[in-house]
Amino acid sequence: MMMLAAQNLLYETPSGQDGILHLSSFPSGTSVKILRIQGNKELSKRLESMGVVVGKTVTILKNQGSSLLFKSGQTRLAFRLCKELVILGEQALPGV
């Protein structure tokens, strides 16, 4: 399991626009299509190297509010929420 961490900064969940929400808005077991990754370029590149890219579908394994465990392909990632990096997505359609 890989773990990404950034500085502990206050974090605000963006309000959903057109069904686009922060990964933390989805309950465990939900498949989410990533629509946008914004923020810290170093962390964005690290996610990209692990296969977490725009257009990819990830599965939320555990949502604890301030941290997430999600799966991208065969990789599991633990992610602490922060303002340094924001991942937005929408619920993936079944079978897509």
N, CA and C atoms as an extended XYZ file, in Angstrom:
288
Properties=species:S:1:pos:R:3:atomname:S:1:resname:S:1:resid:I:1 pbc="F F F"
N         0.852       -1.165        0.000 N   MET     1
C         0.000        0.000        0.000 CA  MET     1
C         0.900        1.231        0.000 C   MET     1
N         0.578        2.207       -0.834 N   MET     2
C         1.312        3.465       -0.895 CA  MET     2
C         0.583        4.493       -0.044 C   MET     2
N         1.324        5.456        0.463 N   MET     3
C         0.691        6.501        1.258 CA  MET     3
C         1.203        7.855        0.799 C   MET     3
N         0.274        8.750        0.546 N   LEU     4
C         0.614       10.118        0.176 CA  LEU     4
C         0.246       11.024        1.332 C   LEU     4
N         1.084       11.972        1.609 N   ALA     5
C         0.769       12.913        2.681 CA  ALA     5
C         1.282       14.288        2.306 C   ALA     5
N         0.569       15.278        2.717 N   ALA     6
C         0.984       16.668        2.529 CA  ALA     6
C         0.815       17.354        3.873 C   ALA     6
N         1.164       18.610        3.916 N   GLN     7
C         1.028       19.348        5.166 CA  GLN     7
C        -0.406       19.282        5.663 C   GLN     7
N        -0.558       19.239        6.969 N   ASN     8
C        -1.889       19.267        7.562 CA  ASN     8
C        -2.431       20.684        7.478 C   ASN     8
N        -3.283       20.946        6.532 N   LEU     9
C        -3.891       22.256        6.367 CA  LEU     9
C        -5.398       22.102        6.456 C   LEU     9
N        -6.068       23.157        6.850 N   LEU    10
C        -7.522       23.097        6.877 CA  LEU    10
C        -8.024       22.798        5.483 C   LEU    10
N        -9.061       22.007        5.404 N   TYR    11
C        -9.570       21.558        4.117 CA  TYR    11
C       -11.062       21.819        4.052 C   TYR    11
N       -11.521       22.329        2.947 N   GLU    12
C       -12.950       22.534        2.733 CA  GLU    12
C       -13.377       21.685        1.549 C   GLU    12
N       -14.455       20.908        1.717 N   THR    13
C       -14.968       20.102        0.618 CA  THR    13
C       -15.713       21.004       -0.344 C   THR    13
N       -15.352       20.985       -1.633 N   PRO    14
C       -16.063       21.828       -2.593 CA  PRO    14
C       -17.497       21.348       -2.770 C   PRO    14
N       -18.399       22.294       -2.985 N   SER    15
C       -19.786       21.905       -3.212 CA  SER    15
C       -19.896       21.296       -4.599 C   SER    15
N       -20.778       20.317       -4.744 N   GLY    16
C       -20.918       19.612       -6.012 CA  GLY    16
C       -21.515       20.487       -7.096 C   GLY    16
N       -20.884       20.491       -8.240 N   GLN    17
C       -21.398       21.195       -9.400 CA  GLN    17
C       -21.539       20.162      -10.494 C   GLN    17
N       -22.747       19.981      -10.999 N   ASP    18
C       -22.994       19.012      -12.059 CA  ASP    18
C       -22.543       17.608      -11.661 C   ASP    18
N       -22.704       17.236      -10.396 N   GLY    19
C       -22.333       15.902       -9.940 CA  GLY    19
C       -20.850       15.715       -9.700 C   GLY    19
N       -20.061       16.782       -9.839 N   ILE    20
C       -18.620       16.697       -9.608 CA  ILE    20
C       -18.361       16.971       -8.130 C   ILE    20
N       -17.741       16.006       -7.452 N   LEU    21
C       -17.508       16.107       -6.015 CA  LEU    21
C       -16.083       15.688       -5.676 C   LEU    21
N       -15.618       16.096       -4.502 N   HIS    22
C       -14.322       15.642       -3.992 CA  HIS    22
C       -14.445       14.151       -3.655 C   HIS    22
N       -13.365       13.407       -3.795 N   LEU    23
C       -13.403       11.975       -3.478 CA  LEU    23
C       -13.949       11.711       -2.081 C   LEU    23
N       -13.716       12.625       -1.146 N   SER    24
C       -14.187       12.429        0.228 CA  SER    24
C       -15.704       12.465        0.343 C   SER    24
N       -16.395       12.894       -0.709 N   SER    25
C       -17.856       12.979       -0.688 CA  SER    25
C       -18.521       11.645       -1.005 C   SER    25
N       -17.732       10.670       -1.457 N   PHE    26
C       -18.297        9.388       -1.865 CA  PHE    26
C       -18.120        8.348       -0.764 C   PHE    26
N       -19.168        7.536       -0.518 N   PRO    27
C       -19.065        6.514        0.526 CA  PRO    27
C       -18.201        5.331        0.081 C   PRO    27
N       -17.781        4.549        1.054 N   SER    28
C       -17.012        3.332        0.779 CA  SER    28
C       -17.780        2.441       -0.189 C   SER    28
N       -17.046        1.806       -1.097 N   GLY    29
C       -17.656        0.905       -2.070 CA  GLY    29
C       -18.049        1.566       -3.374 C   GLY    29
N       -17.955        2.893       -3.445 N   THR    30
C       -18.353        3.624       -4.647 CA  THR    30
C       -17.216        3.659       -5.658 C   THR    30
N       -17.558        3.430       -6.930 N   SER    31
C       -16.595        3.611       -8.017 CA  SER    31
C       -16.731        5.040       -8.517 C   SER    31
N       -15.600        5.723       -8.646 N   VAL    32
C       -15.592        7.140       -8.999 CA  VAL    32
C       -14.669        7.364      -10.191 C   VAL    32
N       -15.182        8.058      -11.202 N   LYS    33
C       -14.361        8.439      -12.353 CA  LYS    33
C       -13.697        9.774      -12.027 C   LYS    33
N       -12.374        9.824      -12.118 N   ILE    34
C       -11.637       11.048      -11.813 CA  ILE    34
C       -11.795       12.032      -12.964 C   ILE    34
N       -12.250       13.243      -12.631 N   LEU    35
C       -12.470       14.278      -13.636 CA  LEU    35
C       -11.424       15.382      -13.578 C   LEU    35
N       -10.842       15.596      -12.401 N   ARG    36
C        -9.892       16.692      -12.257 CA  ARG    36
C        -8.955       16.424      -11.079 C   ARG    36
N        -7.689       16.715      -11.287 N   ILE    37
C        -6.700       16.681      -10.209 CA  ILE    37
C        -6.040       18.048      -10.221 C   ILE    37
N        -6.151       18.761       -9.106 N   GLN    38
C        -5.602       20.116       -9.080 CA  GLN    38
C        -4.811       20.343       -7.805 C   GLN    38
N        -3.809       21.197       -7.915 N   GLY    39
C        -3.008       21.525       -6.743 CA  GLY    39
C        -1.538       21.246       -6.950 C   GLY    39
N        -0.884       20.806       -5.894 N   ASN    40
C         0.552       20.581       -5.845 CA  ASN    40
C         1.028       19.690       -6.994 C   ASN    40
N         1.919       20.228       -7.837 N   LYS    41
C         2.389       19.501       -9.023 CA  LYS    41
C         3.188       18.251       -8.660 C   LYS    41
N         3.987       18.331       -7.616 N   GLU    42
C         4.783       17.170       -7.203 CA  GLU    42
C         3.881       16.007       -6.793 C   GLU    42
N         2.858       16.300       -5.977 N   LEU    43
C         1.927       15.249       -5.561 CA  LEU    43
C         1.099       14.750       -6.740 C   LEU    43
N         0.714       15.658       -7.643 N   SER    44
C        -0.039       15.261       -8.837 CA  SER    44
C         0.771       14.289       -9.685 C   SER    44
N         2.051       14.588       -9.878 N   LYS    45
C         2.935       13.712      -10.666 CA  LYS    45
C         3.103       12.355       -9.979 C   LYS    45
N         3.191       12.375       -8.656 N   ARG    46
C         3.328       11.110       -7.924 CA  ARG    46
C         2.080       10.250       -8.096 C   ARG    46
N         0.907       10.870       -8.001 N   LEU    47
C        -0.335       10.133       -8.243 CA  LEU    47
C        -0.355        9.567       -9.659 C   LEU    47
N         0.025       10.401      -10.618 N   GLU    48
C         0.047        9.975      -12.022 CA  GLU    48
C         0.956        8.758      -12.208 C   GLU    48
N         2.107        8.756      -11.543 N   SER    49
C         3.037        7.629      -11.663 CA  SER    49
C         2.458        6.340      -11.088 C   SER    49
N         1.448        6.475      -10.215 N   MET    50
C         0.783        5.307       -9.632 CA  MET    50
C        -0.508        4.962      -10.369 C   MET    50
N        -0.746        5.637      -11.496 N   GLY    51
C        -1.908        5.307      -12.313 CA  GLY    51
C        -3.174        6.062      -11.975 C   GLY    51
N        -3.096        7.045      -11.093 N   VAL    52
C        -4.270        7.847      -10.742 CA  VAL    52
C        -4.253        9.073      -11.646 C   VAL    52
N        -5.047        9.007      -12.714 N   VAL    53
C        -5.066       10.059      -13.726 CA  VAL    53
C        -6.505       10.408      -14.086 C   VAL    53
N        -6.679       11.570      -14.692 N   VAL    54
C        -8.001       11.992      -15.157 CA  VAL    54
C        -8.525       10.943      -16.134 C   VAL    54
N        -9.789       10.562      -15.947 N   GLY    55
C       -10.423        9.556      -16.790 CA  GLY    55
C       -10.412        8.163      -16.189 C   GLY    55
N        -9.550        7.929      -15.211 N   LYS    56
C        -9.433        6.624      -14.553 CA  LYS    56
C       -10.543        6.462      -13.522 C   LYS    56
N       -11.038        5.241      -13.353 N   THR    57
C       -12.029        4.955      -12.326 CA  THR    57
C       -11.326        4.318      -11.137 C   THR    57
N       -11.582        4.861       -9.955 N   VAL    58
C       -11.030        4.328       -8.707 CA  VAL    58
C       -12.190        3.869       -7.833 C   VAL    58
N       -11.905        3.004       -6.876 N   THR    59
C       -12.923        2.526       -5.939 CA  THR    59
C       -12.568        2.993       -4.536 C   THR    59
N       -13.526        3.646       -3.883 N   ILE    60
C       -13.332        4.096       -2.504 CA  ILE    60
C       -13.469        2.870       -1.603 C   ILE    60
N       -12.398        2.500       -0.916 N   LEU    61
C       -12.434        1.338       -0.031 CA  LEU    61
C       -12.823        1.726        1.389 C   LEU    61
N       -12.332        2.881        1.842 N   LYS    62
C       -12.641        3.349        3.197 CA  LYS    62
C       -12.608        4.867        3.198 C   LYS    62
N       -13.670        5.470        3.681 N   ASN    63
C       -13.752        6.924        3.773 CA  ASN    63
C       -13.899        7.284        5.244 C   ASN    63
N       -12.862        7.893        5.801 N   GLN    64
C       -12.894        8.267        7.215 CA  GLN    64
C       -13.041        9.769        7.407 C   GLN    64
N       -13.501       10.456        6.378 N   GLY    65
C       -13.700       11.894        6.490 CA  GLY    65
C       -12.444       12.696        6.210 C   GLY    65
N       -11.419       12.529        7.030 N   SER    66
C       -10.181       13.282        6.821 CA  SER    66
C        -9.142       12.487        6.035 C   SER    66
N        -9.414       11.213        5.815 N   SER    67
C        -8.505       10.386        5.023 CA  SER    67
C        -9.299        9.350        4.235 C   SER    67
N        -8.687        8.901        3.146 N   LEU    68
C        -9.329        7.929        2.263 CA  LEU    68
C        -8.383        6.777        1.986 C   LEU    68
N        -8.964        5.612        1.775 N   LEU    69
C        -8.246        4.482        1.216 CA  LEU    69
C        -8.994        4.155       -0.063 C   LEU    69
N        -8.282        4.215       -1.188 N   PHE    70
C        -8.944        3.879       -2.442 CA  PHE    70
C        -8.050        3.016       -3.297 C   PHE    70
N        -8.670        2.366       -4.290 N   LYS    71
C        -7.967        1.427       -5.145 CA  LYS    71
C        -7.994        1.931       -6.572 C   LYS    71
N        -6.832        1.904       -7.209 N   SER    72
C        -6.695        2.252       -8.616 CA  SER    72
C        -6.026        1.060       -9.284 C   SER    72
N        -6.785        0.289      -10.043 N   GLY    73
C        -6.241       -0.952      -10.600 CA  GLY    73
C        -5.935       -1.897       -9.453 C   GLY    73
N        -4.699       -2.374       -9.370 N   GLN    74
C        -4.288       -3.269       -8.284 CA  GLN    74
C        -3.573       -2.521       -7.155 C   GLN    74
N        -3.501       -1.194       -7.265 N   THR    75
C        -2.799       -0.377       -6.273 CA  THR    75
C        -3.781        0.211       -5.271 C   THR    75
N        -3.467        0.075       -3.989 N   ARG    76
C        -4.264        0.704       -2.932 CA  ARG    76
C        -3.490        1.910       -2.433 C   ARG    76
N        -4.211        3.022       -2.263 N   LEU    77
C        -3.566        4.257       -1.819 CA  LEU    77
C        -4.279        4.813       -0.603 C   LEU    77
N        -3.500        5.205        0.403 N   ALA    78
C        -4.034        5.917        1.561 CA  ALA    78
C        -3.735        7.387        1.325 C   ALA    78
N        -4.732        8.224        1.533 N   PHE    79
C        -4.621        9.628        1.164 CA  PHE    79
C        -5.240       10.493        2.243 C   PHE    79
N        -4.453       11.402        2.806 N   ARG    80
C        -4.969       12.346        3.806 CA  ARG    80
C        -5.390       13.619        3.078 C   ARG    80
N        -6.588       14.093        3.348 N   LEU    81
C        -7.119       15.264        2.660 CA  LEU    81
C        -6.406       16.536        3.090 C   LEU    81
N        -6.144       17.405        2.124 N   CYS    82
C        -5.478       18.672        2.383 CA  CYS    82
C        -5.758       19.618        1.220 C   CYS    82
N        -5.391       20.878        1.397 N   LYS    83
C        -5.578       21.860        0.325 CA  LYS    83
C        -4.494       21.760       -0.736 C   LYS    83
N        -3.429       21.020       -0.451 N   GLU    84
C        -2.308       20.893       -1.385 CA  GLU    84
C        -2.708       20.173       -2.670 C   GLU    84
N        -3.663       19.250       -2.565 N   LEU    85
C        -4.054       18.441       -3.711 CA  LEU    85
C        -5.530       18.104       -3.597 C   LEU    85
N        -6.283       18.364       -4.644 N   VAL    86
C        -7.716       18.096       -4.655 CA  VAL    86
C        -8.024       17.184       -5.837 C   VAL    86
N        -8.733       16.085       -5.559 N   ILE    87
C        -9.142       15.152       -6.609 CA  ILE    87
C       -10.662       15.199       -6.678 C   ILE    87
N       -11.179       15.547       -7.851 N   LEU    88
C       -12.621       15.652       -8.057 CA  LEU    88
C       -13.078       14.565       -9.023 C   LEU    88
N       -14.289       14.078       -8.818 N   GLY    89
C       -14.807       13.037       -9.692 CA  GLY    89
C       -16.312       12.962       -9.645 C   GLY    89
N       -16.836       11.985      -10.383 N   GLU    90
C       -18.269       11.717      -10.387 CA  GLU    90
C       -18.454       10.216      -10.265 C   GLU    90
N       -19.618        9.817       -9.746 N   GLN    91
C       -19.872        8.395       -9.591 CA  GLN    91
C       -19.834        7.738      -10.961 C   GLN    91
N       -19.080        6.656      -11.062 N   ALA    92
C       -18.944        5.946      -12.334 CA  ALA    92
C       -20.203        5.130      -12.600 C   ALA    92
N       -20.579        5.065      -13.858 N   LEU    93
C       -21.722        4.257      -14.245 CA  LEU    93
C       -21.345        2.786      -14.175 C   LEU    93
N       -22.268        1.917      -13.739 N   PRO    94
C       -21.956        0.487      -13.661 CA  PRO    94
C       -21.543       -0.055      -15.033 C   PRO    94
N       -20.509       -0.883      -15.017 N   GLY    95
C       -20.055       -1.512      -16.254 CA  GLY    95
C       -19.215       -0.629      -17.144 C   GLY    95
N       -18.858        0.580      -16.669 N   VAL    96
C       -18.051        1.490      -17.494 CA  VAL    96
C       -16.654        1.564      -16.941 C   VAL    96
